[in-house]
Amino acid sequence: MTDVNVPDLTFRVAGRISDLTDADRATLIQREPMAEAGVSDAVASLMANVRSKGDVALIEMAARFDGVEGLVVEVPSSEWALAVERLQPDVRSALERAATNIRRFHEAQLPQGVTVDIEPGVRITRSWVALEHVGVYAPGGTAAYPSSVLMGVVPARAAGVDQVVVCSPPGPHGRPPEAVLAACAIAGADRLFSVGGAGAVAALAHGTETVPAVDAIVGPGNRWVTEAKRQVAGQVVIDSPAGPSEVLVLADHTADPVLVAHEVLAQAEHDPDAACVVVTTRADIAARVKAAIERLAATTPRHEIVRDALAGCGAILVADSIDQALQFTDDFAPEHLSIMTEAAAEQARALRNAGTTFVGPAASVAFGDYITGANHVLPTAGRARSFSGLSTHHFLRSFTIQEIDAGGAAAMSDDVARLADEEGLPAHADAARARASRPKETRA
């Protein structure tokens, strides 16, 4: 590959963790991408437009944002089948292998119902049921993401969702890329719509003449998609507000600087807003990693994106001790955590805050992005402190069944009445006391 010029390849922050200024630390830890002025209001306006005008709004938005005139909103499944046939055999095999692994891992996550006899005559069951309708968003933009189709559709199918639909932005010909169409067929989606951005989220949340309203919306996207998901989060289930990609590589004296550099570049090429951080206990490793990144960046076709990402939220940090390195890692709460240390397995289990963790030098994040079976839709911007990555559980809801026989009711009635009286709810107390005089047979 021919080298390209990568001028001014710099990192936003470099140096010792103990020397970080408050501003530098805040840049790394509080890394919510700065929204464009008025993005919240603009998204609200777009969504209101879709809600009021339906498909007409989606067609207008395709012309405005995607340069597609006369959009046909739905892509018929016959086109998906043709796209599968046109795939290169090795690409098709890789997608099918990925779908199989994702299905295997997510089917294993299905929770079991729980029944507990709390007291004599009181039995409580927690049951799980799949959502009926789910929407999966597969981003477009500077790359095609058939892998995101698999990561959303296959787990929904594993959970038993009745209808799974996909939205993905149209390309120049009014359709998502062929690989996305093929992935819909391989994953088992029901319908596919050439709709992107906030308009897709609005269509899925509210429904249009063509796009059905759903119970949950999952999948990564840009800041417009993320903001739109936030705005409908009270109406439908969302996974998490997944933003630009992130990686933190934890490296000690055993780490190969070239492998560390590959992990940084693999995430930096996603997006200019990507966050890529190396934390090491050795200054010499930090220097060698920096040199390897500079060398490899000179040959990547997406070098401009890499350059902007490293300048915006890239860091090479040296810790005074492994404990300081681990504490910073937990504070950072990365989407992807790669541990290339002597005690990687032990440290992976000790760290609490990461979307997904890769243990050892062989475990590239790229494997998890595509084919291990774990999900690549993960919390970003430090949200790994609160949110989990996409899983089978996102497509399920639980409810309880409470069985109380006459004996159990009589045994609880006095205490329930006392508590209801204490809260000033006499009808509750009366409802409990009304059971006190009934026969006290207990369940066999």
N, C-alpha and C positions, 0 to 999 in steps of 0.2 A: 504493500500500500504506500502511496506517495505521501510524504510528510506534508503537512500544511502549517502555515504560520499561525501560532497561537500567541498573539501579543498580550503582555500584561496578565499572565496567568498568576493570579494572586488569591490568597485565602483571606476571608473576612477577619478571621482571628487566628493567631499563631503565637505560641509561647507556653509558659507554665500556667497550670490551672491556678496556682496560688497567687499569680501576678495579674489575673484577669481583673479589669476594671468592672465596676457595677454595670456600665453600659454594655461592655462586651458580653458579660455573663447574661444580661437580659436579652441581648440579641440571640443568643444560643438557646436559652431556656424558654423564653417567652417569644416563640417564633411564629406566631400567627401571621400569615402573609398579610401585608398591608392591603386593605381593600381599596379599589379604585373609588374615587370620590362619587358618592351617591349610588354605590352598587346596590345597597339594600332597597332603596327606593326604586331604582331601575328594574330590579328583579321583581319587586312587588307589582310594578306596572305591567311588565311582560306577562306575569302570571294572571293578573286580572284580565288582561286582553284575551288570553287563551280561555279563561273561564267564561267570558262573555261571548266570544266569537268562535270558539271551538276550532275545527279544522281550518277555517279561513285564516285565523291567526297563525297557525302553524305554517301554512303555505306562505304567508307574508314574511314570517320570520326566516324561513328557508331562503327566500330571495334576498332578504336584508343581510343576514349573517353568513350564509353559506354560498351565496351566489347561484342558487338553484331556482330557476323559474318553473312555475307550474308543477310543483312538487306533488307526487303521488305518495300519500302518507304511508300506506301499508305496502310492504314487500311480500308478495305471495310466496308461499312455501315451495312452490315449484322452482323458484329461482334459487332457493337454498340448496335444493337437491342438485341442481346443475353446478352450483358453486363447489359442492363437495366433489363432484366428478371432475371438475377442472383443477382441483388442488394437485400439486405435486404429490406423488405417492408418499414420499418421506415426510412431507408436512402433514398430510392426512393421518399418517400413522402416529406422528408425534401428538397431534391434537386428540386422537382417540386414546392414546396411552394416558395423556393428562386427564381426560374425562374419566377414565376408569379409576385412576388413583384418587381423584377428587371424590368420586362417588364412594369408593371404598372407605375413605377416611370419614366422610360426613355421614354415611349410614351408621358407622360405629358410634357416632355421637348421639344417636336418638335416645332420649331419656326414657326411663321406665316410670310408669305410674307408681305411686306410693300409697299404701293403705295402712293406717295406724289405728289400733284400738286405744283411744286416749284414756277412757275410764270404762267400767262396765256399762254397756248400753250406748256408748258414744264412739262412733267409727268415722274417721275422716279419710277421704281419698283425694289425692291430687292426680288429675288426669291431664293429658296433653293432646292437643288437636292441631292439625296443620291449618295455616291460613288458607283461604279460598283463592285469592287472587294476588299475585306478586308481580311487580315491575322491576326489571333489571336494567340499569343504565350502563352502557359500554361506551367509554369516551372515544372521541375521534381526535381531530387536530393534527399534530405533527406526526402521529403514528397511528397504526391500526391495532386494536386490542381484542383479538379473538379470545385471548386468555381470560379477559374480564367477563366475556360471555359465559365461558365455562365456569368461572368462579362464582357467578351469581345463579345461573340456571341449574347446574348440576346439584348443588346443595338444596335448592328449593324442591327439586324433584325427589331427592333423597328424603326430604321431610314429608313428602306426600301432598304438596300444594296442588290444587286442582288445575289452575291456569297460570302459566308463567309467560309473561310477555317481555319483549326486549325493545328498548329505544336506543338508537345510535345515530349520530349525525350523518347526514348525507354527504357523499363526496361530489365531485364535479358532475357526475352523471345522474345525480339524484338518488343514489343508493349508497349505503355503507359499503366499505371495502368487501370484496368477495370473501376474504378470510373470515370476516364477521358473519356473513351469511352462512358460510359453511359451518362455523362454530355453533350457530343456532340449531342447525340440523343435527349435528353430532351431540349437542348437549340435551336436546329434546325440548326446545322452546315450543310454545304454541303459536305465537304471532310475533312479527317483527315490524317496527315502525321506523321510518327514516326521519327521525326527529331528534334534535340535540339541544343541549343547553338548558336554561331555565324553562323553556317551553316544553321540553320533554317531561320535566318534573311536574309542571302544572297539568299537563295532559294526563299523566298517570294518577295524579292526586284527585283531579276533579272529573276526568273523563271528557271526551269529545264525541262527535258523531262516529269517529272511527276508533279512537283509542279508548279502551275500557278503563274505568276507575279501578284502582287496586287497593289492597289492604296494607301493603308494605312496598317501599322503594329502597333498593340497595344498589351499591356500585359506586366506584370513584368518579370524580369529575373535577372540572376546574372551579375557580372561586364562584362563578355564576351558578353552577350546579350545586355546589356546597351551600351557598346562601339560599337557593331555592328549597333545598331539602330542609334547611333550618326552618324556613317559613311554613312548611307543611307538617312539621314534626308532631304537632299536636293532633293532626287529623289522621295521619297514617304512621305506621312504624317506619323508622329509618334505621340504617345500621349505625354509622357514626359519620360525622362531617369530615370525610376523608379528603385531605388536601394534597399538596405536592409531596412527592416521595422523599423518604428520609433513610439514612443509614448512619449508625454509629459503629465503628470498628474498634474493639478493645484489643490492644496488642501489647505483648510483653517481649522479652528478649528472644523468645522462640519463634516469633512471627516472621513470615516471609514478606518483606516490604513490597514485592511485586504483586503478590496476592492481595495484600491490603489495598494497593493502588487500584487493582481491578475492581474491587468492591465499591470503592469511592466513585470511580468513573461510571460504573453500571447504573448507579442511582442518579448521579449528576446529569446523565444524558437524558433523563426523563423530562426535565422541566427547569427553566431558569430559577424557579423558586425552590428547587430541591435543597434539602439540608444534608450535608455530608461531613461527618466529623470523625476524626481519628483521635483516640485517647491512648497514649502509651506511657509506660513507666521508664522509657529510655530515650534520651535526647538523640542518640545516634540512630535509633530506629525511626524517630520522627524525621530526621534529615533524609534518611534513605527512602522513606515513604514519599516525601515531598518530591525528591528527584525522580522517583518512578512514576508518580502522577504526571509530572511535567513531560517526561519522555513519552508516556503512553497517550497523553492528551493530544500530542502533536500528530497522532495518526488516526484519531477517531473522526469519522465524518460529521459527528454532531458536536464538533469542538466549540462552536460558539455558545451552544446551550451549556456545555460543561463549564466554559469560562465564566459565564454569567452566574451559574449556580455556585461555583466555588467562591466567587467574589461576593455574592449575596449572603450565603450562609454556609460557607465552608470553613473548617477549622482543623488544625493539627495542634493537639494539646499534649503537654508532658505533665504527668502526675508525679507528685513527690513520693507516692507509695501506691501499692495496689489498692489499699483501702480508699484512698482519695479518688482513684480512678473508678472504683465501683460506685462510690457515692455520687460522683458526677454523672455516671451513666444512669443511675436510678433517677437523678434529678432531671436529666435530659429526656427520659422516657421515649426512646426512639421507636419509630414504626418498625424498622428492621435493626436488629442487634446482631452483629457478627463478633464472636469471641475467638480470637486467635491467641490463646495463652496456654501456659503449661497446665493450668488447672481449669480448663474451659468448662468441662462438664459440671464440676462443683460450683463454679461461679454462675453458670447459667441457671442453676436451681436456687441460688442465693438472691439473685437480682429479681426484683418484683415488677418493674415497670418497663415493659416492652411489648410491642404488638406481636412480634414473633422473633425467636432467637435461633441463631445458627451456630452450632458448636463445632469448633475445630477448623483447620485450614481447608479441608476438603468441602466443607459445607458452604458453598457460595449461595448468596441470596438469590441468584438467578434460578437455582433449582427450585426454590420455594415459589418464585414468581410464576413458574410454569408447570411443574410436573410432579413434585413430591406428593401432592394431594392435600397439603395444608392450604388455607385460603390466603390469597394475596390482597384482599380488601381489608385494610388494617387502619387503626386509629393513628392519626398524625398530629403534629404540633403539640406534643406533650399529652394528648388525650389518652395515651396508653395508661395514664394514672387512673382513669375512670372508665374507659370503654374497652370492650373486647373486640377482636377481629371478627369478621363475618363468619358465621357458623350455622349449623343446622338449627340451632335454637332461635335464630332470628326469624325463622319461618314457622315457628310454632307459638302457640299460646297455651297457658295452663289455666285450669279452673278446679275448684274443689267441690266435692260431693260430701254432704254431712248427713249421716244416718244416726238418728237418735231415737231409741225406743222409749217406751213409757217409763221404765225403771231409770234409765239415764236421765230423762227429763225431770222426773221427780227429785232425783238426787241433786240436780243443778239448780232447781227453781229458786230456792231461798237465796242462794248467793247471787244469782243473776238479778233477782228482785232488789236485793240490797244495793248492788252496784248501780242499777237503773235509777233507784230512788236517789242515790247520792248524786247522780248526774242530772236530776230533775226531769226524768223521762218516765212518767207514771204509766203510760200505755205499754212501754217495754216491761215494766215490773208486772203489770196485770197479765201480759201475755205469758210471762214465765210462771206466775202463781197459778194460772189457769191449768197448768200441767201438773201441779203438785198433788192434786187429789185423784189423778188417774191411776189405774192399776200399775204396779211397779214391776211387771215382768221384765226381765233382762234378756238380751239376745243370747241364744244358746252358744 
